[in-house]
Amino acid sequence: MTGGRNGVGGQADREKTEGPLVADPVLLERLGTRCIVLVGMPGAGKSTVGRRLAKRLGLPFLDADEEIERAAGMSIPEIFSSRGESEFREGERRVIARLLQTGPCVLATGGGAFMNAETRAAVARQAVSVWLRAEIPVLLRRVRKRADRPLLAEGDPVAKLEALLAARGDTYALADVTVESRDTAHETVVDEVVATLTAHLDAKAASQPAHG
């Protein structure tokens, strides 16, 4: 997947913030050069929460699906239709591997991205992962608002969501932390992501052997 409508996700293309609304130096210090990667089902709120989280922390926000579309020069439904899911997944893997190398950022991934073992390994090396977990009724209300989800385009959306969650839930649970995504203010979920990540990274730092 090369070329594309707006280039291949160069630095100038990325959504930047002017600075954190609420400074969080502890989390940023613990994060270092790693990314925060949001994983979960379609409709879990990865992009919505991710944008607000990036603004909170003063980090760039990247949406893997948008970057894939830029690289391919077509929409995700068009990629699925013309090239098939397997080629889409391979392009998704390559794009995420590249984005993880760009330094600290907040990265929202597509619902199936974390299923790829190579992607999970890259995320484990270069990022901290957050599973935004949501119940089926919440997911259903959200996905019905959009028509660009090829895996949910036909048939019973409830049955499809249930099947996807059953197939993917154990893998999502491998993320470093889990935060409930529910029908509440987005900033509340952002607060919980920040608090959960800070606690997780604090615990990891405390478990590291002292040097010197």
One Martini backbone bead per residue (centre of mass of N, CA, C, O) as a GRO file, in nm:
protein
  212
    1MET     BB    1   0.083   0.045   0.031
    2THR     BB    2   0.097   0.321  -0.176
    3GLY     BB    3   0.053   0.631  -0.158
    4GLY     BB    4  -0.222   0.854  -0.206
    5ARG     BB    5  -0.416   1.119  -0.121
    6ASN     BB    6  -0.210   1.232   0.146
    7GLY     BB    7  -0.016   1.033   0.173
    8VAL     BB    8   0.195   0.859   0.432
    9GLY     BB    9   0.158   0.984   0.718
   10GLY     BB   10   0.294   1.235   0.775
   11GLN     BB   11   0.370   1.467   1.001
   12ALA     BB   12   0.179   1.688   0.869
   13ASP     BB   13  -0.087   1.494   0.878
   14ARG     BB   14  -0.104   1.502   1.170
   15GLU     BB   15  -0.266   1.523   1.464
   16LYS     BB   16  -0.221   1.804   1.659
   17THR     BB   17  -0.119   1.964   1.953
   18GLU     BB   18  -0.060   2.252   2.161
   19GLY     BB   19  -0.132   2.102   2.431
   20PRO     BB   20  -0.208   2.028   2.737
   21LEU     BB   21  -0.485   2.061   2.929
   22VAL     BB   22  -0.366   1.830   3.126
   23ALA     BB   23  -0.111   1.778   3.301
   24ASP     BB   24   0.096   1.455   3.281
   25PRO     BB   25   0.403   1.390   3.381
   26VAL     BB   26   0.405   1.101   3.485
   27LEU     BB   27   0.301   0.954   3.235
   28LEU     BB   28   0.503   1.073   3.031
   29GLU     BB   29   0.755   0.966   3.169
   30ARG     BB   30   0.679   0.664   3.163
   31LEU     BB   31   0.638   0.644   2.853
   32GLY     BB   32   0.817   0.810   2.675
   33THR     BB   33   0.855   0.664   2.345
   34ARG     BB   34   0.583   0.552   2.364
   35CYS     BB   35   0.281   0.425   2.286
   36ILE     BB   36  -0.072   0.448   2.276
   37VAL     BB   37  -0.284   0.160   2.242
   38LEU     BB   38  -0.599   0.108   2.098
   39VAL     BB   39  -0.831  -0.153   2.169
   40GLY     BB   40  -1.110  -0.314   1.995
   41MET     BB   41  -1.414  -0.286   1.910
   42PRO     BB   42  -1.647  -0.189   1.722
   43GLY     BB   43  -1.752   0.098   1.907
   44ALA     BB   44  -1.552   0.153   2.162
   45GLY     BB   45  -1.390   0.447   2.112
   46LYS     BB   46  -1.096   0.488   2.004
   47SER     BB   47  -1.106   0.760   1.851
   48THR     BB   48  -1.254   0.940   2.052
   49VAL     BB   49  -1.071   0.889   2.297
   50GLY     BB   50  -0.798   0.933   2.158
   51ARG     BB   51  -0.823   1.235   2.097
   52ARG     BB   52  -0.860   1.322   2.395
   53LEU     BB   53  -0.602   1.198   2.506
   54ALA     BB   54  -0.402   1.351   2.329
   55LYS     BB   55  -0.487   1.631   2.426
   56ARG     BB   56  -0.425   1.589   2.724
   57LEU     BB   57  -0.102   1.507   2.655
   58GLY     BB   58   0.020   1.637   2.389
   59LEU     BB   59  -0.030   1.432   2.150
   60PRO     BB   60  -0.037   1.253   1.889
   61PHE     BB   61  -0.289   1.149   1.659
   62LEU     BB   62  -0.368   0.811   1.543
   63ASP     BB   63  -0.529   0.642   1.265
   64ALA     BB   64  -0.502   0.349   1.116
   65ASP     BB   65  -0.731   0.360   0.907
   66GLU     BB   66  -0.649   0.632   0.781
   67GLU     BB   67  -0.362   0.542   0.698
   68ILE     BB   68  -0.453   0.316   0.510
   69GLU     BB   69  -0.614   0.493   0.315
   70ARG     BB   70  -0.378   0.666   0.227
   71ALA     BB   71  -0.195   0.436   0.120
   72ALA     BB   72  -0.427   0.318  -0.085
   73GLY     BB   73  -0.647   0.533  -0.198
   74MET     BB   74  -0.882   0.407  -0.013
   75SER     BB   75  -1.127   0.264   0.132
   76ILE     BB   76  -1.198   0.006   0.330
   77PRO     BB   77  -1.437  -0.112   0.170
   78GLU     BB   78  -1.272  -0.109  -0.097
   79ILE     BB   79  -1.051  -0.301  -0.009
   80PHE     BB   80  -1.229  -0.542   0.055
   81SER     BB   81  -1.361  -0.560  -0.230
   82SER     BB   82  -1.086  -0.561  -0.419
   83ARG     BB   83  -0.867  -0.734  -0.211
   84GLY     BB   84  -0.945  -0.817   0.063
   85GLU     BB   85  -0.877  -0.906   0.385
   86SER     BB   86  -0.584  -1.011   0.373
   87GLU     BB   87  -0.460  -0.754   0.247
   88PHE     BB   88  -0.553  -0.561   0.460
   89ARG     BB   89  -0.403  -0.692   0.702
   90GLU     BB   90  -0.119  -0.653   0.589
   91GLY     BB   91  -0.134  -0.346   0.569
   92GLU     BB   92  -0.197  -0.301   0.866
   93ARG     BB   93   0.063  -0.415   0.981
   94ARG     BB   94   0.259  -0.219   0.841
   95VAL     BB   95   0.143   0.048   0.943
   96ILE     BB   96   0.170  -0.003   1.248
   97ALA     BB   97   0.474  -0.050   1.252
   98ARG     BB   98   0.538   0.239   1.161
   99LEU     BB   99   0.386   0.406   1.379
  100LEU     BB  100   0.548   0.290   1.631
  101GLN     BB  101   0.821   0.459   1.527
  102THR     BB  102   0.729   0.778   1.594
  103GLY     BB  103   0.665   0.777   1.884
  104PRO     BB  104   0.487   0.945   2.086
  105CYS     BB  105   0.141   0.833   2.102
  106VAL     BB  106  -0.194   0.799   1.981
  107LEU     BB  107  -0.337   0.475   1.888
  108ALA     BB  108  -0.584   0.374   1.670
  109THR     BB  109  -0.740   0.067   1.609
  110GLY     BB  110  -0.861  -0.181   1.461
  111GLY     BB  111  -1.050  -0.452   1.557
  112GLY     BB  112  -0.829  -0.672   1.411
  113ALA     BB  113  -0.526  -0.597   1.472
  114PHE     BB  114  -0.467  -0.763   1.750
  115MET     BB  115  -0.478  -1.054   1.612
  116ASN     BB  116  -0.194  -1.003   1.532
  117ALA     BB  117   0.102  -1.126   1.642
  118GLU     BB  118   0.299  -0.912   1.532
  119THR     BB  119   0.151  -0.669   1.645
  120ARG     BB  120   0.157  -0.746   1.942
  121ALA     BB  121   0.466  -0.752   1.963
  122ALA     BB  122   0.513  -0.456   1.881
  123VAL     BB  123   0.343  -0.332   2.106
  124ALA     BB  124   0.503  -0.454   2.344
  125ARG     BB  125   0.774  -0.302   2.265
  126GLN     BB  126   0.640   0.016   2.175
  127ALA     BB  127   0.398  -0.006   2.393
  128VAL     BB  128   0.075   0.070   2.535
  129SER     BB  129  -0.214  -0.117   2.611
  130VAL     BB  130  -0.576  -0.064   2.545
  131TRP     BB  131  -0.880  -0.194   2.648
  132LEU     BB  132  -1.190  -0.115   2.512
  133ARG     BB  133  -1.462  -0.213   2.690
  134ALA     BB  134  -1.781  -0.336   2.558
  135GLU     BB  135  -2.101  -0.375   2.529
  136ILE     BB  136  -2.319  -0.470   2.297
  137PRO     BB  137  -2.531  -0.237   2.317
  138VAL     BB  138  -2.318  -0.016   2.281
  139LEU     BB  139  -2.203  -0.104   2.011
  140LEU     BB  140  -2.466  -0.099   1.848
  141ARG     BB  141  -2.533   0.202   1.872
  142ARG     BB  142  -2.267   0.293   1.728
  143VAL     BB  143  -2.255   0.126   1.454
  144ARG     BB  144  -2.532   0.239   1.337
  145LYS     BB  145  -2.395   0.530   1.261
  146ARG     BB  146  -2.230   0.345   1.054
  147ALA     BB  147  -2.122   0.240   0.699
  148ASP     BB  148  -1.781   0.150   0.734
  149ARG     BB  149  -1.829  -0.174   0.820
  150PRO     BB  150  -1.767  -0.462   0.658
  151LEU     BB  151  -1.826  -0.688   0.889
  152LEU     BB  152  -2.136  -0.532   0.930
  153ALA     BB  153  -2.304  -0.494   0.655
  154GLU     BB  154  -2.433  -0.786   0.695
  155GLY     BB  155  -2.690  -0.880   0.864
  156ASP     BB  156  -2.676  -0.946   1.200
  157PRO     BB  157  -2.528  -0.735   1.420
  158VAL     BB  158  -2.550  -0.887   1.684
  159ALA     BB  159  -2.431  -1.158   1.594
  160LYS     BB  160  -2.164  -1.039   1.491
  161LEU     BB  161  -2.066  -0.911   1.755
  162GLU     BB  162  -2.072  -1.169   1.924
  163ALA     BB  163  -1.871  -1.326   1.749
  164LEU     BB  164  -1.635  -1.131   1.766
  165LEU     BB  165  -1.607  -1.126   2.075
  166ALA     BB  166  -1.561  -1.429   2.109
  167ALA     BB  167  -1.298  -1.431   1.923
  168ARG     BB  168  -1.141  -1.162   2.069
  169GLY     BB  169  -1.144  -1.126   2.382
  170ASP     BB  170  -0.885  -1.287   2.473
  171THR     BB  171  -0.694  -1.097   2.315
  172TYR     BB  172  -0.764  -0.825   2.434
  173ALA     BB  173  -0.678  -0.923   2.730
  174LEU     BB  174  -0.359  -0.882   2.659
  175ALA     BB  175  -0.361  -0.620   2.742
  176ASP     BB  176  -0.233  -0.419   2.980
  177VAL     BB  177  -0.518  -0.275   2.985
  178THR     BB  178  -0.855  -0.204   3.121
  179VAL     BB  179  -1.141  -0.019   2.991
  180GLU     BB  180  -1.450   0.108   3.025
  181SER     BB  181  -1.689   0.144   2.766
  182ARG     BB  182  -1.944   0.388   2.794
  183ASP     BB  183  -2.237   0.576   2.862
  184THR     BB  184  -2.044   0.852   2.885
  185ALA     BB  185  -1.831   1.072   2.930
  186HIS     BB  186  -1.542   1.091   2.763
  187GLU     BB  187  -1.368   1.216   2.995
  188THR     BB  188  -1.410   0.982   3.189
  189VAL     BB  189  -1.256   0.772   3.025
  190VAL     BB  190  -0.994   0.928   3.012
  191ASP     BB  191  -0.941   0.935   3.312
  192GLU     BB  192  -0.924   0.621   3.336
  193VAL     BB  193  -0.688   0.580   3.148
  194VAL     BB  194  -0.483   0.752   3.297
  195ALA     BB  195  -0.501   0.607   3.572
  196THR     BB  196  -0.438   0.317   3.472
  197LEU     BB  197  -0.166   0.375   3.335
  198THR     BB  198  -0.019   0.496   3.574
  199ALA     BB  199  -0.039   0.249   3.757
  200HIS     BB  200   0.100   0.050   3.568
  201LEU     BB  201   0.374   0.209   3.530
  202ASP     BB  202   0.443   0.228   3.826
  203ALA     BB  203   0.458  -0.076   3.880
  204LYS     BB  204   0.680  -0.135   3.675
  205ALA     BB  205   0.895   0.057   3.793
  206ALA     BB  206   0.899  -0.078   4.082
  207SER     BB  207   0.997  -0.369   3.958
  208GLN     BB  208   1.256  -0.251   3.894
  209PRO     BB  209   1.576  -0.258   3.920
  210ALA     BB  210   1.815  -0.103   4.069
  211HIS     BB  211   2.060   0.139   3.997
  212GLY     BB  212   2.398   0.186   4.131
   0.00000   0.00000   0.00000
